Amino acid sequence: MRKFISTAIALTLAGSVATPAIAANWEYQGVAVTGEDVYLDLDSIQSHGRSGYFFRYQIGRDQLSAYTPCDGRWQVFNRNGDAEPLIRPQSQATRNMLNRVCNSVATNWEYLGEAVGGQAVYLDLSSIRLVQQGSYVFDYRLGQELRRAMTACDGSWRVADARGSFGAAQRPQSQATRTMLSRVCNAGR
């Protein structure tokens, strides 16, 4: 069972470790025992069923991907996507971080079908935000890759790059992406 959970965690984060950075919603958690500030990316918190949460945090200048089973411990994933051993908080800042992650409002992912390449498409219904009159920003998954996009509800959409800048408008290429745009635009009505 433990090997299954470790494998599932590694597979889930393997895609996110290589994923370009997405504009984040950082919340200050306090000062670590090293004297560095600790920030939690609230937009990165993802439920892993009933077994815990994946999240991203920053300590000093280092941004790290992590997982917690919500038992007072967490583990960091190295650059290869391998999980380091579970550790316990050494500061109030990291205790605050774990408390915030484990008591967060979980995202609301909806499966929409497959993209042209056969990868599953999921929309995070809780991420839909009106950014200007008639335009929405939202998060979605293409396979294991988390992405951010924008639509003006005109039948086209723009995907964010690694810097968080939105690219050129494009038309959806699959029924799943057409459904996604429809769900985003109808959520604002």
HELIX and SHEET records of a PDB file:
HELIX    1   1 ARG A    2  VAL A   17  1                                  16    
HELIX    2   2 GLN A   92  CYS A  102  1                                  11    
HELIX    3   3 LEU A  125  SER A  127  5                                   3    
HELIX    4   4 GLN A  175  ALA A  187  1                                  13    
SHEET    1   A 5 TRP A  26  VAL A  31  0                                        
SHEET    2   A 5 ASP A  37  SER A  47 -1                                        
SHEET    3   A 5 TYR A  53  ILE A  59 -1                                        
SHEET    4   A 5 ASP A  62  THR A  68 -1                                        
SHEET    5   A 5 GLN A  75  PHE A  77 -1                                        
SHEET    1   B 4 TRP A 109  GLU A 114  0                                        
SHEET    2   B 4 ALA A 120  ASP A 124 -1                                        
SHEET    3   B 4 SER A 135  LEU A 142 -1                                        
SHEET    4   B 4 ARG A 129  GLN A 132 -1                                        
SHEET    1   C 5 TRP A 109  GLU A 114  0                                        
SHEET    2   C 5 ALA A 120  ASP A 124 -1                                        
SHEET    3   C 5 SER A 135  LEU A 142 -1                                        
SHEET    4   C 5 GLU A 145  THR A 151 -1                                        
SHEET    5   C 5 ARG A 158  VAL A 159 -1                                        
END                                                                             
